[in-house]
Amino acid sequence: MRKLLTIEGMSCGHCTMHVQSALEEIPGVTKVDVDLIKKSAMVEGDGDNFNDVALKRAVSEAGYRVTAVLGGR
């Protein structure tokens, strides 16, 4: 399953790496592609822990804010 997150607060390459690392730590996540220009992240995965709440929490704990989640359950 794929989910597209719109993320507020990213301003540099370090920000994208921080967000990517946070999302990759979620159990069930298989692929993460963070785009600084589009202020978004495409996340692929499956399983019980791969849900909107977990994705938003990971981004928030990294210091950024998810403003929209599209796709999947």
PQR file with spaces between the fields and no chain letter, atoms N, CA, C, O and H, PARSE charges and radii, in Angstrom:
ATOM       1  N    MET     1       0.834   -1.163    0.000 -0.4000 1.5000
ATOM       2  CA   MET     1       0.000    0.000    0.000 -0.0000 2.0000
ATOM       3  C    MET     1       0.890    1.241    0.000  0.5500 1.7000
ATOM       4  O    MET     1       1.981    1.235    0.570 -0.5500 1.4000
ATOM       5  N    ARG     2       0.415    2.296   -0.640 -0.4000 1.5000
ATOM       6  CA   ARG     2       1.144    3.565   -0.710 -0.0000 2.0000
ATOM       7  C    ARG     2       0.360    4.668   -0.029  0.5500 1.7000
ATOM       8  O    ARG     2      -0.869    4.709   -0.078 -0.5500 1.4000
ATOM       9  H    ARG     2      -0.471    2.301   -1.103  0.4000 1.0000
ATOM      10  N    LYS     3       1.106    5.566    0.610 -0.4000 1.5000
ATOM      11  CA   LYS     3       0.495    6.757    1.195 -0.0000 2.0000
ATOM      12  C    LYS     3       1.366    7.951    0.843  0.5500 1.7000
ATOM      13  O    LYS     3       2.593    7.885    0.919 -0.5500 1.4000
ATOM      14  H    LYS     3       2.105    5.532    0.649  0.4000 1.0000
ATOM      15  N    LEU     4       0.720    9.041    0.457 -0.4000 1.5000
ATOM      16  CA   LEU     4       1.416   10.280    0.148 -0.0000 2.0000
ATOM      17  C    LEU     4       1.162   11.257    1.289  0.5500 1.7000
ATOM      18  O    LEU     4       0.019   11.615    1.573 -0.5500 1.4000
ATOM      19  H    LEU     4      -0.277    9.095    0.395  0.4000 1.0000
ATOM      20  N    LEU     5       2.240   11.682    1.937 -0.4000 1.5000
ATOM      21  CA   LEU     5       2.139   12.631    3.039 -0.0000 2.0000
ATOM      22  C    LEU     5       2.568   14.005    2.554  0.5500 1.7000
ATOM      23  O    LEU     5       3.582   14.133    1.869 -0.5500 1.4000
ATOM      24  H    LEU     5       3.169   11.391    1.706  0.4000 1.0000
ATOM      25  N    THR     6       1.813   15.022    2.900 -0.4000 1.5000
ATOM      26  CA   THR     6       2.242   16.397    2.693 -0.0000 2.0000
ATOM      27  C    THR     6       2.810   16.851    4.027  0.5500 1.7000
ATOM      28  O    THR     6       2.156   16.731    5.063 -0.5500 1.4000
ATOM      29  H    THR     6       0.989   14.918    3.456  0.4000 1.0000
ATOM      30  N    ILE     7       4.040   17.378    3.996 -0.4000 1.5000
ATOM      31  CA   ILE     7       4.763   17.668    5.232 -0.0000 2.0000
ATOM      32  C    ILE     7       5.162   19.136    5.289  0.5500 1.7000
ATOM      33  O    ILE     7       5.720   19.679    4.335 -0.5500 1.4000
ATOM      34  H    ILE     7       4.570   17.475    3.154  0.4000 1.0000
ATOM      35  N    GLU     8       4.873   19.762    6.403 -0.4000 1.5000
ATOM      36  CA   GLU     8       5.190   21.168    6.628 -0.0000 2.0000
ATOM      37  C    GLU     8       6.449   21.280    7.485  0.5500 1.7000
ATOM      38  O    GLU     8       6.628   20.522    8.438 -0.5500 1.4000
ATOM      39  H    GLU     8       4.420   19.321    7.178  0.4000 1.0000
ATOM      40  N    GLY     9       7.318   22.228    7.141 -0.4000 1.5000
ATOM      41  CA   GLY     9       8.472   22.524    7.979 -0.0000 2.0000
ATOM      42  C    GLY     9       9.813   22.072    7.436  0.5500 1.7000
ATOM      43  O    GLY     9      10.847   22.406    8.014 -0.5500 1.4000
ATOM      44  H    GLY     9       7.173   22.844    6.367  0.4000 1.0000
ATOM      45  N    MET    10       9.830   21.316    6.335 -0.4000 1.5000
ATOM      46  CA   MET    10      11.108   20.883    5.765 -0.0000 2.0000
ATOM      47  C    MET    10      11.700   22.028    4.945  0.5500 1.7000
ATOM      48  O    MET    10      11.004   22.650    4.143 -0.5500 1.4000
ATOM      49  H    MET    10       8.990   21.044    5.865  0.4000 1.0000
ATOM      50  N    SER    11      13.000   22.304    5.153 -0.4000 1.5000
ATOM      51  CA   SER    11      13.617   23.418    4.431 -0.0000 2.0000
ATOM      52  C    SER    11      14.981   23.086    3.821  0.5500 1.7000
ATOM      53  O    SER    11      15.570   23.924    3.139 -0.5500 1.4000
ATOM      54  H    SER    11      13.566   21.798    5.805  0.4000 1.0000
ATOM      55  N    CYS    12      15.489   21.876    4.059 -0.4000 1.5000
ATOM      56  CA   CYS    12      16.822   21.543    3.545 -0.0000 2.0000
ATOM      57  C    CYS    12      16.967   20.027    3.396  0.5500 1.7000
ATOM      58  O    CYS    12      16.090   19.259    3.791 -0.5500 1.4000
ATOM      59  H    CYS    12      15.011   21.195    4.614  0.4000 1.0000
ATOM      60  N    GLY    13      18.079   19.627    2.827 -0.4000 1.5000
ATOM      61  CA   GLY    13      18.348   18.204    2.639 -0.0000 2.0000
ATOM      62  C    GLY    13      18.424   17.436    3.943  0.5500 1.7000
ATOM      63  O    GLY    13      18.016   16.277    4.014 -0.5500 1.4000
ATOM      64  H    GLY    13      18.792   20.251    2.507  0.4000 1.0000
ATOM      65  N    HIS    14      18.944   18.080    4.970 -0.4000 1.5000
ATOM      66  CA   HIS    14      19.009   17.426    6.284 -0.0000 2.0000
ATOM      67  C    HIS    14      17.601   17.112    6.795  0.5500 1.7000
ATOM      68  O    HIS    14      17.370   16.064    7.398 -0.5500 1.4000
ATOM      69  H    HIS    14      19.275   19.021    4.913  0.4000 1.0000
ATOM      70  N    CYS    15      16.672   18.024    6.548 -0.4000 1.5000
ATOM      71  CA   CYS    15      15.278   17.805    6.961 -0.0000 2.0000
ATOM      72  C    CYS    15      14.711   16.554    6.295  0.5500 1.7000
ATOM      73  O    CYS    15      14.055   15.741    6.947 -0.5500 1.4000
ATOM      74  H    CYS    15      16.860   18.875    6.058  0.4000 1.0000
ATOM      75  N    THR    16      14.966   16.402    4.995 -0.4000 1.5000
ATOM      76  CA   THR    16      14.419   15.241    4.287 -0.0000 2.0000
ATOM      77  C    THR    16      15.017   13.945    4.818  0.5500 1.7000
ATOM      78  O    THR    16      14.313   12.943    4.948 -0.5500 1.4000
ATOM      79  H    THR    16      15.498   17.063    4.465  0.4000 1.0000
ATOM      80  N    MET    17      16.312   13.958    5.126 -0.4000 1.5000
ATOM      81  CA   MET    17      16.946   12.758    5.681 -0.0000 2.0000
ATOM      82  C    MET    17      16.374   12.425    7.059  0.5500 1.7000
ATOM      83  O    MET    17      16.191   11.254    7.392 -0.5500 1.4000
ATOM      84  H    MET    17      16.884   14.772    5.021  0.4000 1.0000
ATOM      85  N    HIS    18      16.095   13.450    7.852 -0.4000 1.5000
ATOM      86  CA   HIS    18      15.535   13.249    9.185 -0.0000 2.0000
ATOM      87  C    HIS    18      14.138   12.624    9.085  0.5500 1.7000
ATOM      88  O    HIS    18      13.819   11.682    9.811 -0.5500 1.4000
ATOM      89  H    HIS    18      16.243   14.402    7.581  0.4000 1.0000
ATOM      90  N    VAL    19      13.316   13.153    8.183 -0.4000 1.5000
ATOM      91  CA   VAL    19      11.968   12.616    7.977 -0.0000 2.0000
ATOM      92  C    VAL    19      12.050   11.187    7.443  0.5500 1.7000
ATOM      93  O    VAL    19      11.326   10.308    7.909 -0.5500 1.4000
ATOM      94  H    VAL    19      13.575   13.918    7.593  0.4000 1.0000
ATOM      95  N    GLN    20      12.921   10.955    6.477 -0.4000 1.5000
ATOM      96  CA   GLN    20      13.052    9.615    5.903 -0.0000 2.0000
ATOM      97  C    GLN    20      13.443    8.601    6.966  0.5500 1.7000
ATOM      98  O    GLN    20      12.857    7.521    7.039 -0.5500 1.4000
ATOM      99  H    GLN    20      13.509   11.670    6.099  0.4000 1.0000
ATOM     100  N    SER    21      14.419    8.936    7.785 -0.4000 1.5000
ATOM     101  CA   SER    21      14.861    8.024    8.849 -0.0000 2.0000
ATOM     102  C    SER    21      13.732    7.714    9.820  0.5500 1.7000
ATOM     103  O    SER    21      13.551    6.568   10.231 -0.5500 1.4000
ATOM     104  H    SER    21      14.895    9.813    7.727  0.4000 1.0000
ATOM     105  N    ALA    22      12.974    8.743   10.185 -0.4000 1.5000
ATOM     106  CA   ALA    22      11.868    8.552   11.129 -0.0000 2.0000
ATOM     107  C    ALA    22      10.813    7.614   10.551  0.5500 1.7000
ATOM     108  O    ALA    22      10.314    6.733   11.251 -0.5500 1.4000
ATOM     109  H    ALA    22      13.121    9.674    9.852  0.4000 1.0000
ATOM     110  N    LEU    23      10.472    7.799    9.276 -0.4000 1.5000
ATOM     111  CA   LEU    23       9.454    6.959    8.646 -0.0000 2.0000
ATOM     112  C    LEU    23       9.951    5.527    8.441  0.5500 1.7000
ATOM     113  O    LEU    23       9.179    4.578    8.576 -0.5500 1.4000
ATOM     114  H    LEU    23      10.877    8.515    8.708  0.4000 1.0000
ATOM     115  N    GLU    24      11.223    5.369    8.119 -0.4000 1.5000
ATOM     116  CA   GLU    24      11.775    4.027    7.896 -0.0000 2.0000
ATOM     117  C    GLU    24      11.794    3.186    9.166  0.5500 1.7000
ATOM     118  O    GLU    24      11.864    1.959    9.089 -0.5500 1.4000
ATOM     119  H    GLU    24      11.850    6.140    8.009  0.4000 1.0000
ATOM     120  N    GLU    25      11.734    3.814   10.315 -0.4000 1.5000
ATOM     121  CA   GLU    25      11.743    3.072   11.580 -0.0000 2.0000
ATOM     122  C    GLU    25      10.390    2.460   11.936  0.5500 1.7000
ATOM     123  O    GLU    25      10.308    1.639   12.850 -0.5500 1.4000
ATOM     124  H    GLU    25      11.677    4.811   10.377  0.4000 1.0000
ATOM     125  N    ILE    26       9.340    2.843   11.233 -0.4000 1.5000
ATOM     126  CA   ILE    26       8.012    2.289   11.506 -0.0000 2.0000
ATOM     127  C    ILE    26       7.965    0.847   10.996  0.5500 1.7000
ATOM     128  O    ILE    26       8.269    0.598    9.829 -0.5500 1.4000
ATOM     129  H    ILE    26       9.407    3.509   10.490  0.4000 1.0000
ATOM     130  N    PRO    27       7.588   -0.107   11.856 -0.5600 1.5000
ATOM     131  CA   PRO    27       7.459   -1.494   11.395  0.2800 2.0000
ATOM     132  C    PRO    27       6.460   -1.584   10.237  0.5500 1.7000
ATOM     133  O    PRO    27       5.375   -1.006   10.299 -0.5500 1.4000
ATOM     134  N    GLY    28       6.830   -2.302    9.201 -0.4000 1.5000
ATOM     135  CA   GLY    28       5.956   -2.473    8.045 -0.0000 2.0000
ATOM     136  C    GLY    28       6.283   -1.549    6.892  0.5500 1.7000
ATOM     137  O    GLY    28       5.846   -1.800    5.769 -0.5500 1.4000
ATOM     138  H    GLY    28       7.711   -2.772    9.151  0.4000 1.0000
ATOM     139  N    VAL    29       7.040   -0.487    7.132 -0.4000 1.5000
ATOM     140  CA   VAL    29       7.421    0.424    6.053 -0.0000 2.0000
ATOM     141  C    VAL    29       8.504   -0.250    5.215  0.5500 1.7000
ATOM     142  O    VAL    29       9.504   -0.733    5.745 -0.5500 1.4000
ATOM     143  H    VAL    29       7.395   -0.283    8.045  0.4000 1.0000
ATOM     144  N    THR    30       8.290   -0.276    3.892 -0.4000 1.5000
ATOM     145  CA   THR    30       9.242   -0.928    2.997 -0.0000 2.0000
ATOM     146  C    THR    30      10.000    0.052    2.110  0.5500 1.7000
ATOM     147  O    THR    30      11.085   -0.267    1.626 -0.5500 1.4000
ATOM     148  H    THR    30       7.477    0.116    3.462  0.4000 1.0000
ATOM     149  N    LYS    31       9.441    1.244    1.891 -0.4000 1.5000
ATOM     150  CA   LYS    31      10.098    2.224    1.022 -0.0000 2.0000
ATOM     151  C    LYS    31       9.634    3.621    1.401  0.5500 1.7000
ATOM     152  O    LYS    31       8.457    3.839    1.692 -0.5500 1.4000
ATOM     153  H    LYS    31       8.560    1.503    2.284  0.4000 1.0000
ATOM     154  N    VAL    32      10.574    4.570    1.395 -0.4000 1.5000
ATOM     155  CA   VAL    32      10.256    5.969    1.684 -0.0000 2.0000
ATOM     156  C    VAL    32      10.980    6.836    0.663  0.5500 1.7000
ATOM     157  O    VAL    32      12.176    6.661    0.427 -0.5500 1.4000
ATOM     158  H    VAL    32      11.530    4.393    1.159  0.4000 1.0000
ATOM     159  N    ASP    33      10.255    7.770    0.060 -0.4000 1.5000
ATOM     160  CA   ASP    33      10.854    8.732   -0.866 -0.0000 2.0000
ATOM     161  C    ASP    33      10.374   10.119   -0.455  0.5500 1.7000
ATOM     162  O    ASP    33       9.205   10.459   -0.641 -0.5500 1.4000
ATOM     163  H    ASP    33       9.283    7.912    0.251  0.4000 1.0000
ATOM     164  N    VAL    34      11.285   10.920    0.105 -0.4000 1.5000
ATOM     165  CA   VAL    34      10.937   12.259    0.581 -0.0000 2.0000
ATOM     166  C    VAL    34      11.369   13.273   -0.471  0.5500 1.7000
ATOM     167  O    VAL    34      12.491   13.210   -0.975 -0.5500 1.4000
ATOM     168  H    VAL    34      12.234   10.644    0.255  0.4000 1.0000
ATOM     169  N    ASP    35      10.474   14.213   -0.805 -0.4000 1.5000
ATOM     170  CA   ASP    35      10.734   15.227   -1.826 -0.0000 2.0000
ATOM     171  C    ASP    35      10.666   16.613   -1.195  0.5500 1.7000
ATOM     172  O    ASP    35       9.594   17.070   -0.799 -0.5500 1.4000
ATOM     173  H    ASP    35       9.563   14.264   -0.395  0.4000 1.0000
ATOM     174  N    LEU    36      11.816   17.279   -1.102 -0.4000 1.5000
ATOM     175  CA   LEU    36      11.881   18.603   -0.484 -0.0000 2.0000
ATOM     176  C    LEU    36      11.100   19.636   -1.287  0.5500 1.7000
ATOM     177  O    LEU    36      10.395   20.462   -0.706 -0.5500 1.4000
ATOM     178  H    LEU    36      12.687   16.907   -1.423  0.4000 1.0000
ATOM     179  N    ILE    37      11.215   19.604   -2.608 -0.4000 1.5000
ATOM     180  CA   ILE    37      10.541   20.584   -3.465 -0.0000 2.0000
ATOM     181  C    ILE    37       9.022   20.485   -3.321  0.5500 1.7000
ATOM     182  O    ILE    37       8.337   21.502   -3.206 -0.5500 1.4000
ATOM     183  H    ILE    37      11.788   18.934   -3.079  0.4000 1.0000
ATOM     184  N    LYS    38       8.502   19.264   -3.329 -0.4000 1.5000
ATOM     185  CA   LYS    38       7.050   19.063   -3.221 -0.0000 2.0000
ATOM     186  C    LYS    38       6.570   19.043   -1.778  0.5500 1.7000
ATOM     187  O    LYS    38       5.367   18.999   -1.521 -0.5500 1.4000
ATOM     188  H    LYS    38       9.058   18.438   -3.422  0.4000 1.0000
ATOM     189  N    LYS    39       7.520   19.077   -0.820 -0.4000 1.5000
ATOM     190  CA   LYS    39       7.180   19.024    0.613 -0.0000 2.0000
ATOM     191  C    LYS    39       6.320   17.801    0.901  0.5500 1.7000
ATOM     192  O    LYS    39       5.273   17.892    1.541 -0.5500 1.4000
ATOM     193  H    LYS    39       8.498   19.113   -1.028  0.4000 1.0000
ATOM     194  N    SER    40       6.788   16.645    0.410 -0.4000 1.5000
ATOM     195  CA   SER    40       5.988   15.435    0.548 -0.0000 2.0000
ATOM     196  C    SER    40       6.865   14.211    0.766  0.5500 1.7000
ATOM     197  O    SER    40       8.084   14.250    0.604 -0.5500 1.4000
ATOM     198  H    SER    40       7.639   16.571   -0.110  0.4000 1.0000
ATOM     199  N    ALA    41       6.203   13.128    1.138 -0.4000 1.5000
ATOM     200  CA   ALA    41       6.865   11.832    1.256 -0.0000 2.0000
ATOM     201  C    ALA    41       5.917   10.758    0.744  0.5500 1.7000
ATOM     202  O    ALA    41       4.753   10.702    1.142 -0.5500 1.4000
ATOM     203  H    ALA    41       5.212   13.096    1.270  0.4000 1.0000
ATOM     204  N    MET    42       6.423    9.906   -0.143 -0.4000 1.5000
ATOM     205  CA   MET    42       5.676    8.743   -0.601 -0.0000 2.0000
ATOM     206  C    MET    42       6.187    7.572    0.229  0.5500 1.7000
ATOM     207  O    MET    42       7.378    7.264    0.226 -0.5500 1.4000
ATOM     208  H    MET    42       7.368    9.951   -0.467  0.4000 1.0000
ATOM     209  N    VAL    43       5.272    6.929    0.936 -0.4000 1.5000
ATOM     210  CA   VAL    43       5.652    5.846    1.837 -0.0000 2.0000
ATOM     211  C    VAL    43       4.918    4.584    1.409  0.5500 1.7000
ATOM     212  O    VAL    43       3.707    4.603    1.192 -0.5500 1.4000
ATOM     213  H    VAL    43       4.304    7.179    0.939  0.4000 1.0000
ATOM     214  N    GLU    44       5.659    3.488    1.289 -0.4000 1.5000
ATOM     215  CA   GLU    44       5.066    2.203    0.948 -0.0000 2.0000
ATOM     216  C    GLU    44       5.258    1.249    2.112  0.5500 1.7000
ATOM     217  O    GLU    44       6.285    1.267    2.790 -0.5500 1.4000
ATOM     218  H    GLU    44       6.644    3.473    1.464  0.4000 1.0000
ATOM     219  N    GLY    45       4.252    0.420    2.330 -0.4000 1.5000
ATOM     220  CA   GLY    45       4.365   -0.561    3.394 -0.0000 2.0000
ATOM     221  C    GLY    45       3.068   -1.305    3.603  0.5500 1.7000
ATOM     222  O    GLY    45       2.116   -1.166    2.836 -0.5500 1.4000
ATOM     223  H    GLY    45       3.417    0.406    1.779  0.4000 1.0000
ATOM     224  N    ASP    46       3.051   -2.106    4.664 -0.4000 1.5000
ATOM     225  CA   ASP    46       1.876   -2.896    4.985 -0.0000 2.0000
ATOM     226  C    ASP    46       1.978   -3.342    6.437  0.5500 1.7000
ATOM     227  O    ASP    46       3.029   -3.203    7.064 -0.5500 1.4000
ATOM     228  H    ASP    46       3.824   -2.219    5.288  0.4000 1.0000
ATOM     229  N    GLY    47       0.911   -3.867    6.957 -0.4000 1.5000
ATOM     230  CA   GLY    47       0.909   -4.362    8.327 -0.0000 2.0000
ATOM     231  C    GLY    47       0.123   -3.459    9.261  0.5500 1.7000
ATOM     232  O    GLY    47      -0.289   -2.359    8.891 -0.5500 1.4000
ATOM     233  H    GLY    47       0.058   -3.980    6.448  0.4000 1.0000
ATOM     234  N    ASP    48      -0.078   -3.942   10.474 -0.4000 1.5000
ATOM     235  CA   ASP    48      -0.884   -3.226   11.459 -0.0000 2.0000
ATOM     236  C    ASP    48      -0.300   -1.883   11.860  0.5500 1.7000
ATOM     237  O    ASP    48      -1.051   -0.954   12.156 -0.5500 1.4000
ATOM     238  H    ASP    48       0.256   -4.835   10.775  0.4000 1.0000
ATOM     239  N    ASN    49       1.024   -1.756   11.878 -0.4000 1.5000
ATOM     240  CA   ASN    49       1.660   -0.515   12.309 -0.0000 2.0000
ATOM     241  C    ASN    49       1.779    0.518   11.198  0.5500 1.7000
ATOM     242  O    ASN    49       2.170    1.658   11.447 -0.5500 1.4000
ATOM     243  H    ASN    49       1.634   -2.511   11.638  0.4000 1.0000
ATOM     244  N    PHE    50       1.445    0.125    9.972 -0.4000 1.5000
ATOM     245  CA   PHE    50       1.513    1.042    8.837 -0.0000 2.0000
ATOM     246  C    PHE    50       0.159    1.725    8.698  0.5500 1.7000
ATOM     247  O    PHE    50      -0.700    1.273    7.942 -0.5500 1.4000
ATOM     248  H    PHE    50       1.127   -0.801    9.769  0.4000 1.0000
ATOM     249  N    ASN    51      -0.023    2.812    9.431 -0.4000 1.5000
ATOM     250  CA   ASN    51      -1.295    3.534    9.419 -0.0000 2.0000
ATOM     251  C    ASN    51      -1.034    5.028    9.557  0.5500 1.7000
ATOM     252  O    ASN    51       0.081    5.449    9.865 -0.5500 1.4000
ATOM     253  H    ASN    51       0.674    3.180   10.046  0.4000 1.0000
ATOM     254  N    ASP    52      -2.074    5.823    9.326 -0.4000 1.5000
ATOM     255  CA   ASP    52      -1.932    7.277    9.348 -0.0000 2.0000
ATOM     256  C    ASP    52      -1.417    7.790   10.689  0.5500 1.7000
ATOM     257  O    ASP    52      -0.586    8.697   10.726 -0.5500 1.4000
ATOM     258  H    ASP    52      -2.980    5.481    9.076  0.4000 1.0000
ATOM     259  N    VAL    53      -1.896    7.223   11.776 -0.4000 1.5000
ATOM     260  CA   VAL    53      -1.485    7.674   13.112 -0.0000 2.0000
ATOM     261  C    VAL    53       0.016    7.471   13.306  0.5500 1.7000
ATOM     262  O    VAL    53       0.706    8.372   13.782 -0.5500 1.4000
ATOM     263  H    VAL    53      -2.571    6.485   11.746  0.4000 1.0000
ATOM     264  N    ALA    54       0.524    6.299   12.942 -0.4000 1.5000
ATOM     265  CA   ALA    54       1.954    6.008   13.099 -0.0000 2.0000
ATOM     266  C    ALA    54       2.804    6.914   12.215  0.5500 1.7000
ATOM     267  O    ALA    54       3.855    7.393   12.641 -0.5500 1.4000
ATOM     268  H    ALA    54      -0.037    5.566   12.555  0.4000 1.0000
ATOM     269  N    LEU    55       2.351    7.148   10.987 -0.4000 1.5000
ATOM     270  CA   LEU    55       3.099    8.011   10.072 -0.0000 2.0000
ATOM     271  C    LEU    55       3.157    9.440   10.599  0.5500 1.7000
ATOM     272  O    LEU    55       4.220   10.061   10.614 -0.5500 1.4000
ATOM     273  H    LEU    55       1.497    6.759   10.641  0.4000 1.0000
ATOM     274  N    LYS    56       2.011    9.958   11.031 -0.4000 1.5000
ATOM     275  CA   LYS    56       1.969   11.325   11.569 -0.0000 2.0000
ATOM     276  C    LYS    56       2.817   11.450   12.826  0.5500 1.7000
ATOM     277  O    LYS    56       3.515   12.448   13.005 -0.5500 1.4000
ATOM     278  H    LYS    56       1.148    9.454   11.019  0.4000 1.0000
ATOM     279  N    ARG    57       2.765   10.458   13.690 -0.4000 1.5000
ATOM     280  CA   ARG    57       3.535   10.492   14.936 -0.0000 2.0000
ATOM     281  C    ARG    57       5.035   10.521   14.636  0.5500 1.7000
ATOM     282  O    ARG    57       5.775   11.297   15.240 -0.5500 1.4000
ATOM     283  H    ARG    57       2.198    9.648   13.545  0.4000 1.0000
ATOM     284  N    ALA    58       5.478    9.684   13.710 -0.4000 1.5000
ATOM     285  CA   ALA    58       6.907    9.628   13.371 -0.0000 2.0000
ATOM     286  C    ALA    58       7.396   10.968   12.825  0.5500 1.7000
ATOM     287  O    ALA    58       8.469   11.442   13.199 -0.5500 1.4000
ATOM     288  H    ALA    58       4.877    9.053   13.219  0.4000 1.0000
ATOM     289  N    VAL    59       6.613   11.571   11.947 -0.4000 1.5000
ATOM     290  CA   VAL    59       6.995   12.868   11.376 -0.0000 2.0000
ATOM     291  C    VAL    59       6.987   13.944   12.456  0.5500 1.7000
ATOM     292  O    VAL    59       7.885   14.785   12.509 -0.5500 1.4000
ATOM     293  H    VAL    59       5.741   11.187   11.643  0.4000 1.0000
ATOM     294  N    SER    60       5.982   13.916   13.308 -0.4000 1.5000
ATOM     295  CA   SER    60       5.890   14.890   14.404 -0.0000 2.0000
ATOM     296  C    SER    60       7.073   14.769   15.359  0.5500 1.7000
ATOM     297  O    SER    60       7.651   15.776   15.765 -0.5500 1.4000
ATOM     298  H    SER    60       5.253   13.233   13.266  0.4000 1.0000
ATOM     299  N    GLU    61       7.428   13.549   15.713 -0.4000 1.5000
ATOM     300  CA   GLU    61       8.555   13.331   16.624 -0.0000 2.0000
ATOM     301  C    GLU    61       9.881   13.746   15.991  0.5500 1.7000
ATOM     302  O    GLU    61      10.851   14.018   16.697 -0.5500 1.4000
ATOM     303  H    GLU    61       6.958   12.731   15.383  0.4000 1.0000
ATOM     304  N    ALA    62       9.921   13.794   14.655 -0.4000 1.5000
ATOM     305  CA   ALA    62      11.117   14.264   13.953 -0.0000 2.0000
ATOM     306  C    ALA    62      11.156   15.791   13.890  0.5500 1.7000
ATOM     307  O    ALA    62      12.166   16.373   13.495 -0.5500 1.4000
ATOM     308  H    ALA    62       9.132   13.573   14.081  0.4000 1.0000
ATOM     309  N    GLY    63      10.049   16.443   14.283 -0.4000 1.5000
ATOM     310  CA   GLY    63      10.018   17.899   14.333 -0.0000 2.0000
ATOM     311  C    GLY    63       9.269   18.581   13.203  0.5500 1.7000
ATOM     312  O    GLY    63       9.420   19.785   12.995 -0.5500 1.4000
ATOM     313  H    GLY    63       9.228   15.971   14.605  0.4000 1.0000
ATOM     314  N    TYR    64       8.455   17.817   12.463 -0.4000 1.5000
ATOM     315  CA   TYR    64       7.727   18.367   11.323 -0.0000 2.0000
ATOM     316  C    TYR    64       6.243   18.046   11.479  0.5500 1.7000
ATOM     317  O    TYR    64       5.844   17.377   12.432 -0.5500 1.4000
ATOM     318  H    TYR    64       8.332   16.838   12.632  0.4000 1.0000
ATOM     319  N    ARG    65       5.423   18.528   10.532 -0.4000 1.5000
ATOM     320  CA   ARG    65       3.980   18.325   10.667 -0.0000 2.0000
ATOM     321  C    ARG    65       3.385   17.800    9.370  0.5500 1.7000
ATOM     322  O    ARG    65       3.627   18.346    8.293 -0.5500 1.4000
ATOM     323  H    ARG    65       5.747   19.071    9.758  0.4000 1.0000
ATOM     324  N    VAL    66       2.607   16.738    9.488 -0.4000 1.5000
ATOM     325  CA   VAL    66       1.877   16.194    8.337 -0.0000 2.0000
ATOM     326  C    VAL    66       0.583   16.991    8.200  0.5500 1.7000
ATOM     327  O    VAL    66      -0.208   17.071    9.139 -0.5500 1.4000
ATOM     328  H    VAL    66       2.410   16.295   10.363  0.4000 1.0000
ATOM     329  N    THR    67       0.375   17.581    7.021 -0.4000 1.5000
ATOM     330  CA   THR    67      -0.842   18.358    6.792 -0.0000 2.0000
ATOM     331  C    THR    67      -1.886   17.590    5.991  0.5500 1.7000
ATOM     332  O    THR    67      -3.055   17.976    5.968 -0.5500 1.4000
ATOM     333  H    THR    67       1.018   17.516    6.258  0.4000 1.0000
ATOM     334  N    ALA    68      -1.471   16.499    5.328 -0.4000 1.5000
ATOM     335  CA   ALA    68      -2.427   15.679    4.577 -0.0000 2.0000
ATOM     336  C    ALA    68      -1.847   14.286    4.364  0.5500 1.7000
ATOM     337  O    ALA    68      -0.636   14.112    4.232 -0.5500 1.4000
ATOM     338  H    ALA    68      -0.522   16.186    5.346  0.4000 1.0000
ATOM     339  N    VAL    69      -2.746   13.294    4.333 -0.4000 1.5000
ATOM     340  CA   VAL    69      -2.373   11.911    4.017 -0.0000 2.0000
ATOM     341  C    VAL    69      -3.342   11.428    2.945  0.5500 1.7000
ATOM     342  O    VAL    69      -4.558   11.467    3.134 -0.5500 1.4000
ATOM     343  H    VAL    69      -3.730   13.436    4.440  0.4000 1.0000
ATOM     344  N    LEU    70      -2.802   10.976    1.828 -0.4000 1.5000
ATOM     345  CA   LEU    70      -3.631   10.460    0.744 -0.0000 2.0000
ATOM     346  C    LEU    70      -3.265    9.015    0.464  0.5500 1.7000
ATOM     347  O    LEU    70      -2.095    8.637    0.514 -0.5500 1.4000
ATOM     348  H    LEU    70      -1.814   10.944    1.675  0.4000 1.0000
ATOM     349  N    GLY    71      -4.284    8.205    0.165 -0.4000 1.5000
ATOM     350  CA   GLY    71      -4.051    6.823   -0.229 -0.0000 2.0000
ATOM     351  C    GLY    71      -4.271    5.822    0.877  0.5500 1.7000
ATOM     352  O    GLY    71      -4.285    6.149    2.063 -0.5500 1.4000
ATOM     353  H    GLY    71      -5.235    8.512    0.124  0.4000 1.0000
ATOM     354  N    GLY    72      -4.443    4.578    0.439 -0.4000 1.5000
ATOM     355  CA   GLY    72      -4.565    3.470    1.389 -0.0000 2.0000
ATOM     356  C    GLY    72      -5.762    3.537    2.299  0.5500 1.7000
ATOM     357  O    GLY    72      -6.657    4.367    2.137 -0.5500 1.4000
ATOM     358  H    GLY    72      -4.432    4.312   -0.525  0.4000 1.0000
ATOM     359  N    ARG    73      -5.751    2.637    3.266 -0.4000 1.5000
ATOM     360  CA   ARG    73      -6.840    2.485    4.229 -0.0000 2.0000
ATOM     361  C    ARG    73      -7.215    3.759    4.890  0.5500 1.7000
ATOM     362  O    ARG    73      -8.119    3.778    5.726 -0.5500 1.4000
ATOM     363  H    ARG    73      -5.024    1.963    3.398  0.4000 1.0000
